[in-house]
Amino acid sequence: MSESAELYPKGVALVIGGSGGVGQAISKALSDNNVPVCLTYNRNSDAAQTVVADCGGAARHISCAQVDVQNIDTLRRCVDQALKKYGRLHSVFIATGYDIPQSSISEVTPELWQRVMRSDAEGTFNVIHATLPHLRAGGGGSYIHISSAGLLKYPPLDILSVAPKAAVEELIKGIAKEEGINNIRANSIAIGVIETGIFLRLKEQGVFDEAWIEGVKSALPLKRFGQPEEVAQMAVFLASNRAAYTTGQLIPVDGGFGV
């Protein structure tokens, strides 16, 4: 039996937000383990196509699809196409990232709050709604949600990231509790500062200056920020058969931020 067969059953993994920094790394790690992948993007088609090409494209069973998590029809079309090609959906990685500002609670408007909650919390629910029946039909599977270490230790000005992630975390725990009987597991990864995506954008904008960066690093036991590949390795492990008795957990990959 091959290594990939031991890690994952036959079928396809779905990476929601696969065009983003962490999503790209997850897609690549799955591809390295010979797992067919359908990765999604919202607007950045070029980035998604680049990931597909870098992972080996059709020859390695890597494809992409446009999905708006607030539009359930786009999710259903994506899942239906993947099932038509591969027969079974066994893993769903939720690695979406939203372009949100660093704001104090007093500065957050009701309109911004509602938009972020709809994008993140309701969007994740839509992903689960569109995929859960297919995980059941395939005999089980796994959800991996990329969450925030802010759930373990609140970082000031990060309410728009932490609040929706808290709602999603209860959803993940609920799936673990209710769907274990159907051989479906659900776990989250609480990430700290990862040198990709939104962090790099905010750094370029000057939101995170050198004083902030050095101050945060000095407070971390590992004295450095994380890499997307380090998150991906944990995600691929948690979704695999090697973690078959792990469910309902929030696993930190944060350099010790929560200690």
C-alpha positions as a printed NumPy array, in Angstrom:
array([[  0.   ,   0.   ,   0.   ],
       [  1.365,   3.437,  -0.933],
       [  2.068,   6.172,   1.602],
       [ -0.681,   8.395,   0.143],
       [ -3.217,   5.544,   0.314],
       [ -2.423,   5.149,   4.005],
       [ -2.877,   8.873,   4.621],
       [ -6.069,   9.481,   2.642],
       [ -8.739,   7.375,   0.934],
       [ -9.442,   7.597,  -2.78 ],
       [-11.272,  10.749,  -3.78 ],
       [-10.637,  14.472,  -3.679],
       [ -9.784,  17.13 ,  -1.112],
       [-11.448,  20.536,  -1.342],
       [ -9.385,  23.563,  -0.287],
       [-11.621,  26.597,   0.185],
       [ -9.428,  29.661,  -0.209],
       [ -6.721,  27.722,  -1.995],
       [ -5.451,  30.821,  -3.802],
       [ -4.396,  32.478,  -0.515],
       [ -1.067,  32.029,   1.226],
       [ -2.006,  29.257,   3.669],
       [ -4.423,  27.701,   1.179],
       [ -1.668,  27.525,  -1.422],
       [  0.619,  25.749,   1.032],
       [ -2.112,  23.256,   1.948],
       [ -2.799,  22.527,  -1.727],
       [  0.917,  21.965,  -2.346],
       [  1.285,  19.684,   0.7  ],
       [ -1.693,  17.582,  -0.426],
       [ -0.284,  17.401,  -3.939],
       [  3.066,  16.274,  -2.539],
       [  1.165,  13.383,  -0.942],
       [ -0.5  ,  12.529,  -4.285],
       [ -3.935,  13.607,  -3.078],
       [ -6.223,  15.021,  -5.821],
       [ -7.16 ,  18.611,  -4.974],
       [ -9.821,  21.07 ,  -6.035],
       [ -8.815,  24.488,  -4.726],
       [-11.107,  27.498,  -4.821],
       [-10.673,  31.202,  -5.341],
       [-13.049,  34.122,  -5.133],
       [-11.556,  36.858,  -7.347],
       [ -7.895,  35.991,  -7.846],
       [ -8.049,  33.593, -10.775],
       [ -4.417,  34.243, -11.726],
       [ -3.151,  33.19 ,  -8.293],
       [ -5.294,  30.054,  -8.376],
       [ -4.053,  29.075, -11.834],
       [ -0.483,  29.599, -10.667],
       [ -1.023,  27.268,  -7.716],
       [ -2.531,  24.634, -10.013],
       [  0.456,  24.86 , -12.337],
       [  2.98 ,  24.795,  -9.486],
       [  1.318,  21.665,  -8.071],
       [  1.468,  19.827, -11.393],
       [ -1.923,  20.652, -12.895],
       [ -4.124,  17.991, -14.465],
       [ -1.298,  15.468, -14.527],
       [ -1.296,  15.548, -10.718],
       [ -5.094,  15.87 , -10.462],
       [ -5.038,  19.487,  -9.284],
       [ -7.79 ,  21.859, -10.416],
       [ -9.428,  25.099,  -9.319],
       [-12.919,  26.605,  -9.293],
       [-14.397,  30.035,  -8.63 ],
       [-16.433,  30.037,  -5.421],
       [-18.144,  32.758,  -3.425],
       [-18.831,  31.264,  -0.002],
       [-21.801,  33.595,   0.378],
       [-23.321,  32.091,  -2.764],
       [-24.358,  28.527,  -2.007],
       [-24.909,  27.747,  -5.696],
       [-21.234,  28.308,  -6.523],
       [-20.274,  25.924,  -3.724],
       [-22.688,  23.267,  -4.951],
       [-21.411,  23.523,  -8.519],
       [-17.822,  23.179,  -7.359],
       [-18.584,  20.122,  -5.221],
       [-20.697,  18.498,  -7.95 ],
       [-17.897,  18.897, -10.494],
       [-15.343,  17.405,  -8.1  ],
       [-17.612,  14.466,  -7.31 ],
       [-18.301,  13.839, -10.989],
       [-14.579,  13.527, -11.61 ],
       [-13.362,  11.777,  -8.471],
       [-16.413,  10.058,  -6.998],
       [-15.817,  10.934,  -3.376],
       [-15.087,  14.018,  -1.291],
       [-13.062,  13.053,   1.786],
       [-11.534,  16.291,   3.122],
       [-12.574,  19.929,   3.326],
       [-10.012,  22.568,   4.28 ],
       [-11.396,  26.031,   5.063],
       [ -8.573,  28.527,   4.634],
       [-10.359,  31.682,   3.581],
       [ -8.903,  35.036,   4.563],
       [-10.713,  38.359,   4.443],
       [ -9.345,  41.825,   3.892],
       [-10.203,  43.317,   7.266],
       [ -8.692,  46.288,   9.075],
       [ -7.081,  46.307,  12.49 ],
       [ -9.714,  48.199,  14.483],
       [-10.631,  48.857,  18.071],
       [-14.136,  47.703,  18.958],
       [-15.204,  51.326,  19.392],
       [-14.334,  52.036,  15.745],
       [-16.152,  49.066,  14.188],
       [-19.393,  50.089,  12.495],
       [-22.479,  47.864,  12.486],
       [-22.18 ,  47.616,   8.693],
       [-18.572,  46.384,   8.856],
       [-19.407,  43.96 ,  11.664],
       [-22.278,  42.458,   9.684],
       [-20.202,  42.168,   6.503],
       [-17.337,  40.386,   8.229],
       [-19.625,  38.032,  10.151],
       [-21.472,  37.149,   6.956],
       [-18.245,  36.577,   5.053],
       [-16.521,  34.46 ,   7.686],
       [-19.069,  32.809,   9.972],
       [-21.945,  32.447,   7.524],
       [-19.542,  31.623,   4.707],
       [-18.104,  28.716,   6.691],
       [-21.591,  27.466,   7.498],
       [-22.385,  27.521,   3.776],
       [-19.289,  25.425,   3.048],
       [-20.381,  22.844,   5.595],
       [-23.971,  22.885,   4.334],
       [-22.777,  22.177,   0.787],
       [-20.306,  19.433,   1.699],
       [-21.58 ,  17.578,   4.772],
       [-24.061,  15.328,   2.917],
       [-21.256,  14.218,   0.587],
       [-18.868,  13.398,   3.436],
       [-21.64 ,  11.283,   4.921],
       [-22.36 ,   9.604,   1.592],
       [-18.668,   8.768,   1.145],
       [-18.422,   7.035,   4.499],
       [-16.868,   9.883,   6.453],
       [-14.199,  12.51 ,   6.149],
       [-12.659,  15.52 ,   7.803],
       [-13.032,  19.278,   8.151],
       [ -9.992,  21.418,   8.906],
       [-10.638,  25.088,   9.666],
       [ -7.811,  27.616,   9.744],
       [ -8.627,  29.714,  12.8  ],
       [ -6.848,  32.279,  14.972],
       [ -4.585,  32.055,  18.005],
       [ -6.504,  35.124,  19.172],
       [ -9.109,  32.68 ,  20.489],
       [ -6.535,  31.546,  23.05 ],
       [ -5.152,  34.977,  23.952],
       [ -6.943,  38.073,  22.691],
       [ -4.759,  40.438,  20.649],
       [ -5.869,  44.102,  20.774],
       [ -7.43 ,  45.507,  17.577],
       [ -8.139,  42.014,  16.216],
       [-11.845,  41.76 ,  17.018],
       [-12.888,  41.439,  13.36 ],
       [-10.751,  38.341,  13.032],
       [-11.377,  36.77 ,  16.407],
       [-15.142,  37.258,  16.765],
       [-16.249,  35.38 ,  13.626],
       [-13.629,  32.706,  14.268],
       [-15.177,  32.156,  17.71 ],
       [-18.544,  31.489,  16.076],
       [-16.963,  29.12 ,  13.578],
       [-15.123,  27.29 ,  16.344],
       [-18.423,  26.376,  18.001],
       [-19.677,  25.177,  14.623],
       [-16.6  ,  22.966,  14.229],
       [-17.073,  21.536,  17.718],
       [-20.734,  20.894,  16.93 ],
       [-19.821,  18.978,  13.771],
       [-17.332,  16.896,  15.762],
       [-19.95 ,  16.103,  18.402],
       [-22.862,  15.369,  16.089],
       [-21.163,  13.783,  13.078],
       [-18.643,  11.489,  14.741],
       [-21.213,   8.735,  14.428],
       [-20.899,   9.195,  10.659],
       [-17.088,   8.927,  10.812],
       [-16.712,  12.672,  10.214],
       [-14.081,  14.569,  12.153],
       [-13.675,  18.333,  12.526],
       [-10.699,  20.255,  13.888],
       [ -9.292,  23.784,  13.791],
       [ -5.781,  25.186,  13.696],
       [ -5.203,  28.355,  15.723],
       [ -2.534,  30.195,  13.787],
       [ -0.402,  33.044,  15.042],
       [  1.424,  35.511,  12.809],
       [  2.203,  33.698,   9.563],
       [  4.415,  35.413,   6.999],
       [  1.941,  35.394,   4.148],
       [ -1.36 ,  36.889,   3.002],
       [ -2.989,  39.569,   5.104],
       [  0.022,  39.959,   7.404],
       [  2.318,  40.869,   4.51 ],
       [ -0.261,  43.286,   3.111],
       [ -0.661,  45.097,   6.426],
       [  3.103,  45.143,   6.878],
       [  3.52 ,  46.816,   3.479],
       [  0.894,  49.387,   4.46 ],
       [  2.798,  50.221,   7.627],
       [  0.129,  48.892,   9.987],
       [  2.77 ,  46.578,  11.422],
       [  5.993,  48.565,  11.757],
       [  9.383,  47.224,  12.814],
       [  8.804,  48.131,  16.459],
       [  5.55 ,  46.125,  16.486],
       [  7.181,  43.191,  14.706],
       [ 10.146,  43.04 ,  17.063],
       [  7.891,  43.435,  20.09 ],
       [  5.671,  40.522,  19.056],
       [  8.625,  38.3  ,  18.18 ],
       [ 10.309,  38.995,  21.505],
       [  7.182,  37.796,  23.329],
       [  7.094,  34.502,  21.43 ],
       [  8.971,  31.517,  22.86 ],
       [ 10.256,  30.682,  19.348],
       [ 11.223,  34.326,  18.598],
       [ 10.03 ,  34.199,  14.995],
       [  6.879,  34.232,  12.883],
       [  5.503,  31.137,  11.223],
       [  5.608,  29.98 ,   7.629],
       [  2.537,  28.854,   5.661],
       [  4.159,  25.463,   5.064],
       [  4.217,  24.868,   8.818],
       [  0.461,  25.406,   9.003],
       [ -0.048,  23.2  ,   5.954],
       [  1.817,  20.268,   7.47 ],
       [ -0.405,  20.37 ,  10.553],
       [ -3.531,  20.662,   8.392],
       [ -2.592,  17.721,   6.184],
       [ -1.792,  15.638,   9.274],
       [ -5.056,  16.455,  11.058],
       [ -7.151,  15.566,   8.012],
       [ -5.278,  12.324,   7.397],
       [ -5.776,   8.84 ,   8.791],
       [ -2.819,   9.435,  11.107],
       [ -5.104,  11.679,  13.176],
       [ -8.088,   9.328,  12.975],
       [ -8.845,   9.616,  16.71 ],
       [ -8.574,  13.412,  16.898],
       [-11.693,  15.523,  16.579],
       [-13.229,  18.672,  18.045],
       [ -9.826,  20.189,  18.786],
       [ -8.302,  23.644,  18.367],
       [ -4.606,  23.002,  17.756],
       [ -2.25 ,  25.995,  18.082],
       [  0.408,  26.631,  15.44 ],
       [  1.479,  29.957,  16.9  ],
       [  5.078,  29.826,  18.025],
       [  3.876,  29.693,  21.637],
       [  1.759,  32.876,  21.467],
       [ -0.89 ,  31.424,  23.758],
       [  1.547,  30.265,  26.443]])
